[in-house]
Amino acid sequence: MNVDYTVFLEGALRRAKQLNVEEEEANVRVLGASFVSFSSMDYALMKGKEVIVDCEIRGFHGQAFTDAPSQIKCKVRELLKVDINSSRDRALLFSCLNCLMAMTGEICGTIHCRKDAPERCGEMLADEIERMFGRNVRVAHIGFQPGHVKATTARFREVKVTDLNPDNIGKVKYGVEILSGDENPRVIEWADVACITGSAIVNGTLFDLLKLCKEKGVHTIVYGVTVKGAAKIMGLPVFCPLSCDSLGEES
């Protein structure tokens, strides 16, 4: 799938101009385990392997997951002078895009869920897959989200999981061995449904994954706050039922 990241950069620049915030301050900071307080240490964020970058403009927030974070306080127009070929800068871009699109009212829930919400989200995901396809389906998780994997392995007979974190690869979680991301083509070809982490848009793999799923006739469920703004621009549905609109809100 040939998607030019300049589409998202131009979309952010256009909205910044529309909102007249180009000269206003954007405050991007890194949020970690203490912010989300997840109930399980299996999450990459709880281990410090990934973090959330939070972009704040005029009291609005947009967030994105990344393993290559940066903090910056500058004018919005300066923030959007990003290198779209850099994973670090793409995290800045998509957190800012989410913030700007929350400001325009195009999207909501641009703040990550907290505490036990990922486990509840997993049950909701399993409900959604069962509603759409029944229980006799093969479910692939591209990216290890513990709450999702826990719920789907309990509900469906066949589940496979891949991940890019070498600390996870080869481990057995919830009765399933976590495979390397190098196995994605084989796992997608095997699957009926592929649940793909939206943070793949930051590491640059999302569109190739979507293309492969389309070629193999695999239904996709893309999830998470990171991809919300970009997905709205693309017309791509996102599963993220428990995200928040303010930092103090409970999921």
Secondary structure in CASP SS format (residue, H / E / C, confidence):
PFRMAT SS
TARGET T0000
AUTHOR 0000-0000-0000
METHOD secondary structure of the structure
MODEL  1
M C 1.00
N C 1.00
V C 1.00
D C 1.00
Y C 1.00
T H 1.00
V H 1.00
F H 1.00
L H 1.00
E H 1.00
G H 1.00
A H 1.00
L H 1.00
R H 1.00
R H 1.00
A H 1.00
K H 1.00
Q H 1.00
L H 1.00
N C 1.00
V C 1.00
E C 1.00
E C 1.00
E C 1.00
E E 1.00
A E 1.00
N E 1.00
V E 1.00
R E 1.00
V E 1.00
L E 1.00
G C 1.00
A H 1.00
S H 1.00
F H 1.00
V H 1.00
S C 1.00
F C 1.00
S C 1.00
S C 1.00
M C 1.00
D C 1.00
Y C 1.00
A H 1.00
L H 1.00
M H 1.00
K H 1.00
G C 1.00
K C 1.00
E C 1.00
V E 1.00
I E 1.00
V E 1.00
D E 1.00
C E 1.00
E E 1.00
I E 1.00
R C 1.00
G C 1.00
F E 1.00
H E 1.00
G E 1.00
Q E 1.00
A E 1.00
F E 1.00
T E 1.00
D C 1.00
A C 1.00
P C 1.00
S C 1.00
Q C 1.00
I E 1.00
K E 1.00
C E 1.00
K E 1.00
V H 1.00
R H 1.00
E H 1.00
L H 1.00
L C 1.00
K C 1.00
V C 1.00
D C 1.00
I C 1.00
N C 1.00
S C 1.00
S H 1.00
R H 1.00
D H 1.00
R H 1.00
A H 1.00
L H 1.00
L H 1.00
F H 1.00
S H 1.00
C H 1.00
L H 1.00
N H 1.00
C H 1.00
L H 1.00
M H 1.00
A H 1.00
M H 1.00
T H 1.00
G C 1.00
E C 1.00
I C 1.00
C C 1.00
G C 1.00
T C 1.00
I E 1.00
H C 1.00
C C 1.00
R C 1.00
K C 1.00
D C 1.00
A H 1.00
P H 1.00
E H 1.00
R H 1.00
C H 1.00
G H 1.00
E H 1.00
M H 1.00
L H 1.00
A H 1.00
D H 1.00
E H 1.00
I H 1.00
E H 1.00
R H 1.00
M H 1.00
F H 1.00
G C 1.00
R C 1.00
N C 1.00
V C 1.00
R E 1.00
V E 1.00
A E 1.00
H E 1.00
I E 1.00
G C 1.00
F C 1.00
Q C 1.00
P H 1.00
G H 1.00
H H 1.00
V H 1.00
K H 1.00
A H 1.00
T H 1.00
T H 1.00
A H 1.00
R H 1.00
F C 1.00
R C 1.00
E E 1.00
V E 1.00
K E 1.00
V E 1.00
T E 1.00
D E 1.00
L C 1.00
N C 1.00
P C 1.00
D C 1.00
N C 1.00
I C 1.00
G C 1.00
K C 1.00
V E 1.00
K E 1.00
Y C 1.00
G C 1.00
V E 1.00
E E 1.00
I E 1.00
L E 1.00
S E 1.00
G H 1.00
D H 1.00
E H 1.00
N H 1.00
P H 1.00
R H 1.00
V H 1.00
I H 1.00
E H 1.00
W H 1.00
A C 1.00
D C 1.00
V E 1.00
A E 1.00
C E 1.00
I E 1.00
T E 1.00
G C 1.00
S C 1.00
A H 1.00
I H 1.00
V H 1.00
N H 1.00
G C 1.00
T C 1.00
L H 1.00
F H 1.00
D H 1.00
L H 1.00
L H 1.00
K H 1.00
L H 1.00
C H 1.00
K H 1.00
E H 1.00
K H 1.00
G C 1.00
V C 1.00
H E 1.00
T E 1.00
I E 1.00
V E 1.00
Y E 1.00
G C 1.00
V H 1.00
T H 1.00
V H 1.00
K H 1.00
G H 1.00
A H 1.00
A H 1.00
K H 1.00
I H 1.00
M H 1.00
G C 1.00
L C 1.00
P C 1.00
V C 1.00
F E 1.00
C C 1.00
P C 1.00
L C 1.00
S C 1.00
C E 1.00
D C 1.00
S C 1.00
L C 1.00
G C 1.00
E C 1.00
E C 1.00
S C 1.00
END
